[in-house]
Amino acid sequence: MINMKNIGWHTFKKLRNLSFSISLLLIIAVISIIGTIIEQNQSISYYQEAYPIKNQLLNIVLNWKIILNLGLDHIYSNPFFIIILILFFCSLLACTFSNQLPSLRNARKWKFLQQTQKRNNKSHFTKLEQISICNMIYSLYNNQYYIFHKESSLYAYKGLAGRTAPIIVHFSIILTFVGSLISLLGGFTTQEIIPEGEIFHIKNTIQSGFNSTLPDNLIGKIKNFDITYNKDNSIKQFLSNIILYNNEGQNINQKYIFVNSPLIFNGITFYQTDWSINSIRLKIGNSPIIQQPITKHKINNQVLWSCQIPINKTTHIIFIVTKLNDQISIYDTSNNLLIDITSNEKVVINNTTVEILEIMTNTGLQIKTDPGIIITYTGFLILMISIIISYISYSQIWVNSTIKHIQIAGFTNRATLSFEEDLINIEEMYTKYTWI
């Protein structure tokens, strides 16, 4: 029992140590930097392509096998990172209750300095010839100081709110940690690639918490997809019109979403993340409607899509699409441009009628829940408030009356010039109402 008590006390002393807390914070910062550099929650093939095993020194130190074995592909849900966060959480609690709160209580107590040497050691010290404790009390009170009086001595302070800033900082970090932990355990993230006009369910999970559940009473549909362009033909914005239905087929929500303007419904957020062209629908001669897959290419920083289709036994043509709602170029196999056409336009090539009916697009959605986000944002808000409060200076003044004069000593933890102005105002007011 004694050994367990000693171990517990030793652990508590270690947790409340400021250096230990700072070390944990630095470790968390380094892990977060690694998580920012290395893409998170991607497929194995992605890491194999982005971080191949080669002879270069960088690839030997960091390759896809090391990333997967160390769990760097999901670093924020890695058990090691969670343990570090829990230790930091416990350290903040221990530091708050064993150091910060007692320090605040101590700051509210009166501290009379009876010894002349202690008063002289303060950063500000002066003597006044006139003697009047009552006038000194009035002068201090008029400058918003809290005053304690004992016999011939005074102790005054102001700016106690500034001493609460470290406690509020700790509380805000704890609140942010709790919110992040709730999101980690109760949230999920899915990625969906959905063709325009198709219905989808939330199912392709890339990250989920231990206590998270996918909604089984929600059905989505991409009613239409569109892209707007700038004057230089660069993409300005891409938009998806999402309709949400319940199990009974009732329309319960609908919105055009685009980057930085998601759809939020019952705590589930639908983000617009990507888009692509997956196929074209066309008719060749009197044949039925053909849906031909199309391939994406990037040439000289320009993205285009192409596919090759036979129109008869001897002739093949190539379709080139550069952007939606624009002309489609048709080439022969010798890379000669035959014609530019638009959707629903018929052309005759080698005595064969060709008509493009539709360009089929996919929209990329990221769907996620973040149940702790309100708590996390509240923690950040309180942190910003604590930064403002920390600029309030904590000032202390000691006054001791002797037979011949009054001694005034003062100290402040910041804003020295403002504190000197306070002392000048106190001395001027005291001198004004006190006569020899």
C-alpha positions in Angstrom: 0.0 0.0 0.0 2.8 2.4 0.9 4.7 1.5 -2.4 1.5 2.2 -4.4 1.1 5.5 -2.5 4.7 6.5 -3.2 4.3 5.5 -6.9 1.1 7.6 -7.2 2.7 10.6 -5.5 5.8 10.4 -7.7 3.6 10.1 -10.8 1.6 13.1 -9.8 4.7 15.2 -9.2 6.0 14.2 -12.6 2.8 15.1 -14.3 2.5 18.5 -12.7 6.1 19.4 -13.7 6.0 22.3 -16.2 9.0 20.9 -18.1 7.2 17.6 -18.6 4.1 19.4 -19.9 6.2 21.4 -22.4 8.0 18.3 -23.6 4.7 16.6 -24.3 3.4 19.7 -26.1 6.6 19.7 -28.3 6.0 16.0 -29.1 2.4 16.7 -30.0 3.6 19.6 -32.3 6.2 17.3 -34.0 3.6 14.6 -34.6 1.1 17.1 -35.9 3.8 18.4 -38.4 4.4 14.9 -39.6 0.7 14.4 -40.0 0.5 17.6 -42.1 3.4 16.5 -44.3 2.3 12.9 -44.9 -1.1 12.6 -46.5 -3.5 10.9 -44.1 -6.0 8.0 -44.6 -5.0 7.2 -48.2 -4.9 3.8 -49.9 -1.9 1.6 -49.8 -1.4 2.1 -53.6 -1.2 5.8 -53.0 1.6 5.5 -50.5 3.4 3.0 -52.7 3.4 5.5 -55.6 4.1 8.6 -53.5 6.8 7.0 -51.2 8.5 4.2 -53.2 11.4 2.2 -51.9 14.5 3.4 -53.8 18.2 3.7 -53.1 18.0 7.4 -52.2 18.6 8.3 -48.6 15.2 10.0 -48.2 13.4 7.0 -49.5 15.3 4.6 -47.3 14.4 6.7 -44.2 10.8 7.3 -45.3 9.0 4.9 -47.6 5.6 3.4 -47.8 6.5 0.4 -45.7 7.8 2.5 -42.8 4.7 4.8 -43.1 2.3 1.8 -42.8 4.3 -0.1 -40.1 4.5 3.0 -37.9 0.9 4.0 -38.5 1.9 7.4 -40.0 -0.9 7.0 -42.5 -3.5 7.5 -39.7 -1.3 9.4 -37.2 -4.1 11.3 -35.5 -5.9 8.0 -34.5 -2.7 6.2 -33.7 -2.7 4.7 -30.2 0.7 6.3 -29.4 -0.6 9.8 -30.3 -3.8 9.2 -28.3 -1.7 8.1 -25.2 0.5 11.3 -25.6 -2.7 13.4 -25.7 -4.1 11.7 -22.6 -0.8 12.3 -20.7 -0.8 15.9 -21.7 -4.4 16.2 -20.6 -3.5 14.7 -17.2 -0.4 16.9 -16.9 -2.5 20.0 -17.5 -5.0 19.0 -14.9 -2.3 18.3 -12.4 -0.5 21.5 -13.1 -3.8 23.5 -12.9 -4.8 22.1 -9.5 -1.4 21.9 -7.9 0.3 25.1 -9.2 -2.1 27.6 -10.9 -5.1 27.5 -8.6 -2.9 27.8 -5.4 -1.0 30.6 -7.1 -4.2 32.5 -7.7 -5.4 32.0 -4.1 -2.1 33.2 -2.9 -2.3 36.3 -5.1 -5.5 37.3 -3.3 -3.9 37.2 0.1 -2.4 40.2 1.8 1.4 40.3 1.9 2.7 42.9 4.3 6.4 43.6 4.1 7.8 44.5 7.5 11.4 44.4 6.7 13.1 47.4 5.2 15.4 45.3 3.0 12.5 43.5 1.4 10.8 46.8 0.5 14.1 48.2 -0.9 14.4 45.1 -3.1 11.2 45.9 -5.0 11.6 47.4 -8.5 9.9 50.7 -7.4 10.7 52.4 -4.1 10.1 55.9 -2.8 9.6 57.9 0.4 7.2 60.7 1.2 7.6 63.2 4.0 3.9 63.7 4.7 2.3 61.0 6.9 -1.4 60.1 6.5 -2.5 56.5 6.1 -6.1 57.6 5.4 -5.1 59.8 2.5 -2.9 57.0 1.1 -5.8 54.6 1.3 -7.9 57.1 -0.6 -5.2 57.6 -3.2 -4.8 53.9 -3.8 -8.6 53.3 -3.9 -9.0 56.1 -6.5 -6.6 54.2 -8.8 -8.6 51.0 -8.6 -6.4 49.1 -6.1 -7.7 46.6 -3.6 -6.4 47.5 -0.2 -5.5 45.7 3.0 -4.6 47.7 6.2 -2.7 46.4 9.2 -1.5 48.8 11.9 0.9 51.2 10.1 1.2 49.1 6.9 -0.8 48.8 3.7 -0.8 46.2 1.0 -2.7 46.9 -2.3 -3.0 45.1 -5.6 -4.9 45.3 -8.9 -5.1 43.3 -12.2 -5.8 40.0 -10.5 -7.6 38.9 -13.6 -4.3 38.8 -15.4 -3.2 36.0 -12.9 -6.2 33.9 -14.1 -4.9 33.8 -17.7 -2.7 30.7 -17.2 -5.7 28.9 -15.6 -8.0 29.9 -18.5 -5.3 28.8 -21.0 -5.2 25.3 -19.3 -8.9 25.1 -19.2 -9.2 26.0 -22.9 -6.7 23.4 -24.0 -8.4 20.8 -21.9 -11.7 21.8 -23.5 -10.2 21.6 -26.9 -8.7 18.2 -26.1 -12.1 16.9 -24.9 -13.8 18.1 -28.0 -11.2 16.5 -30.2 -11.4 13.2 -28.3 -15.2 13.2 -28.7 -14.8 13.7 -32.4 -12.2 11.0 -32.7 -14.3 8.5 -30.9 -17.8 9.4 -32.2 -17.1 10.8 -35.7 -16.6 9.3 -39.1 -15.4 10.3 -42.5 -16.5 8.8 -45.9 -15.5 9.5 -49.5 -18.1 9.1 -52.3 -17.6 9.4 -56.0 -21.1 9.7 -57.5 -22.3 10.0 -61.1 -24.6 12.9 -61.9 -28.2 11.9 -61.5 -27.5 8.8 -59.4 -28.6 7.9 -55.8 -26.0 7.1 -53.1 -25.8 5.8 -49.6 -23.1 6.8 -47.0 -20.9 3.7 -46.9 -17.3 4.2 -48.2 -15.7 4.8 -44.8 -12.1 6.0 -44.6 -12.1 6.8 -40.9 -14.4 6.0 -38.1 -14.4 6.3 -34.3 -15.0 3.5 -31.9 -18.4 4.8 -31.0 -19.5 6.1 -34.5 -22.4 4.7 -36.6 -23.3 5.4 -40.2 -26.8 6.7 -40.7 -29.0 4.0 -42.3 -32.1 6.3 -42.7 -30.5 8.7 -45.2 -30.4 8.5 -49.0 -28.7 11.1 -51.2 -29.0 12.0 -54.9 -26.9 14.2 -57.1 -29.6 16.0 -59.1 -27.1 17.8 -61.3 -23.5 18.9 -61.5 -22.1 22.1 -63.0 -18.8 24.0 -63.4 -18.3 27.7 -63.8 -15.2 29.1 -65.5 -13.2 32.3 -65.3 -12.5 34.4 -68.4 -9.1 32.7 -68.9 -11.0 29.3 -69.0 -9.7 28.2 -65.6 -12.2 26.6 -63.3 -13.9 29.1 -61.0 -16.1 26.8 -59.1 -17.8 23.3 -59.3 -21.2 22.8 -57.8 -23.3 19.8 -56.9 -27.0 19.9 -56.3 -27.6 17.4 -53.5 -31.1 16.1 -52.5 -31.5 14.2 -49.3 -34.3 11.7 -48.7 -35.5 9.7 -45.8 -36.4 6.0 -45.9 -39.9 6.9 -47.1 -38.6 8.8 -50.1 -39.5 12.2 -48.7 -37.3 15.2 -49.7 -35.9 16.4 -46.4 -33.1 18.8 -47.6 -31.6 20.1 -50.8 -28.7 22.5 -51.5 -26.2 23.5 -54.1 -22.8 22.8 -52.5 -19.4 23.9 -53.6 -16.0 24.3 -52.0 -16.2 26.1 -48.7 -20.0 25.9 -48.8 -21.1 22.5 -47.6 -24.5 21.0 -46.8 -25.0 20.4 -43.0 -27.9 18.2 -41.9 -28.4 16.6 -38.5 -24.7 17.0 -37.6 -23.6 15.4 -41.0 -21.6 17.6 -43.3 -21.4 17.1 -47.1 -18.3 18.7 -48.6 -17.6 19.2 -52.3 -14.1 17.9 -52.9 -13.5 16.8 -56.5 -15.0 16.0 -59.9 -14.3 14.1 -63.0 -15.6 13.0 -66.4 -16.2 9.2 -66.4 -17.8 8.5 -69.8 -19.7 9.8 -72.8 -23.0 8.6 -74.2 -23.3 8.6 -78.0 -25.0 7.0 -81.0 -23.2 5.7 -84.1 -25.4 5.2 -87.1 -28.5 3.3 -86.1 -26.8 1.5 -83.2 -28.3 1.6 -79.6 -26.9 4.2 -77.2 -23.3 3.5 -76.3 -21.7 4.6 -73.0 -18.0 4.7 -73.5 -15.5 5.2 -70.6 -13.2 8.1 -71.0 -9.6 8.5 -69.7 -8.1 11.6 -68.0 -4.8 13.0 -69.2 -2.6 15.9 -68.1 -0.5 17.5 -70.8 1.5 20.7 -70.2 -0.5 21.4 -67.0 -3.7 21.2 -69.0 -6.3 18.5 -68.1 -8.2 16.7 -70.9 -10.2 13.5 -71.4 -10.1 11.2 -74.4 -11.5 8.0 -75.7 -11.2 6.0 -79.0 -14.3 4.4 -80.7 -14.6 2.5 -83.9 -17.4 3.8 -86.2 -17.0 1.0 -88.7 -14.8 -2.0 -89.4 -11.9 0.1 -90.7 -12.2 3.6 -89.1 -11.6 4.7 -85.5 -12.1 8.2 -84.2 -10.8 9.9 -81.0 -12.9 12.2 -78.9 -11.2 15.0 -76.9 -13.0 16.8 -74.1 -11.2 19.8 -72.4 -14.1 21.1 -70.3 -17.8 20.8 -69.7 -20.3 22.8 -71.8 -17.7 23.2 -74.5 -17.1 21.9 -77.9 -15.8 18.3 -78.3 -13.0 17.7 -80.7 -12.9 14.7 -83.0 -9.6 13.4 -84.3 -8.6 10.5 -86.6 -6.0 8.0 -85.5 -3.3 10.1 -87.3 -4.1 13.0 -84.8 -5.7 15.1 -87.5 -8.6 17.3 -86.3 -11.8 16.3 -88.2 -14.4 18.5 -86.6 -15.5 20.2 -83.4 -19.1 19.5 -82.2 -21.3 20.1 -79.2 -23.6 17.7 -77.4 -26.8 16.6 -79.3 -25.2 17.7 -82.6 -25.1 15.1 -85.4 -22.1 14.9 -87.8 -21.3 12.5 -90.6 -17.8 10.9 -90.7 -17.0 8.4 -93.4 -20.7 8.1 -94.3 -21.5 7.3 -90.7 -23.7 9.5 -88.4 -22.2 10.3 -85.0 -24.1 12.0 -82.3 -22.9 12.7 -78.7 -25.8 12.7 -76.4 -24.3 13.4 -73.0 -21.0 13.8 -71.1 -21.2 11.8 -67.9 -19.6 13.4 -64.9 -18.8 12.2 -61.3 -18.8 14.5 -58.3 -16.5 13.8 -55.3 -18.0 14.3 -51.9 -16.5 14.0 -48.4 -19.1 13.2 -45.8 -18.2 13.5 -42.1 -19.5 14.0 -38.6 -17.7 15.9 -36.0 -19.7 15.7 -32.7 -17.1 17.5 -30.6 -16.6 20.5 -32.9 -18.6 22.9 -30.8 -16.6 22.0 -27.7 -13.4 22.4 -29.7 -14.4 25.8 -31.1 -15.4 26.9 -27.6 -12.0 25.9 -26.4 -10.3 28.0 -29.1 -12.6 30.9 -28.3 -11.7 30.7 -24.6 -8.0 30.5 -25.5 -8.3 33.7 -27.5 -10.0 35.4 -24.6 -7.3 34.2 -22.2 -4.6 35.7 -24.5 -6.4 39.1 -24.2 -6.7 38.7 -20.4 -3.0 37.8 -20.1 -2.1 41.4 -21.1 -3.7 42.7 -17.9 -0.8 43.5 -15.6 -0.8 42.4 -12.0 0.5 45.2 -9.8 1.3 45.3 -6.1 2.1 48.2 -3.8 3.4 48.1 -0.2 3.1 51.2 2.1 4.7 51.4 5.5 4.4 54.4 7.8 7.2 55.4 10.1 7.6 58.4 12.5 9.2 60.7 9.9 7.9 59.5 6.5 5.9 57.0 4.4 7.7 54.3 2.4 6.1 53.1 -0.9 7.4 50.0 -2.7 5.8 48.5 -5.8 6.1 45.7 -8.3 4.4 44.7 -11.5 4.7 41.7 -13.8 4.3 43.7 -17.1 3.5 47.2 -18.4 6.2 48.9 -16.3 5.5 52.4 -17.8 1.8 52.2 -16.9 2.7 51.1 -13.4 5.0 54.1 -13.0 2.2 56.4 -14.1 0.0 54.8 -11.4 2.6 55.5 -8.8 3.0 59.1 -10.0 -0.8 59.6 -9.8 -0.9 58.1 -6.3 1.9 60.3 -5.1 0.4 63.4 -6.6 -3.1 62.7 -5.1 -1.6 61.9 -1.8 0.5 65.1 -1.7 -2.4 67.2 -2.8 -4.6 66.2 0.2 -1.8 65.8 2.8 0.0 68.7 4.6 3.0 68.6 6.8 
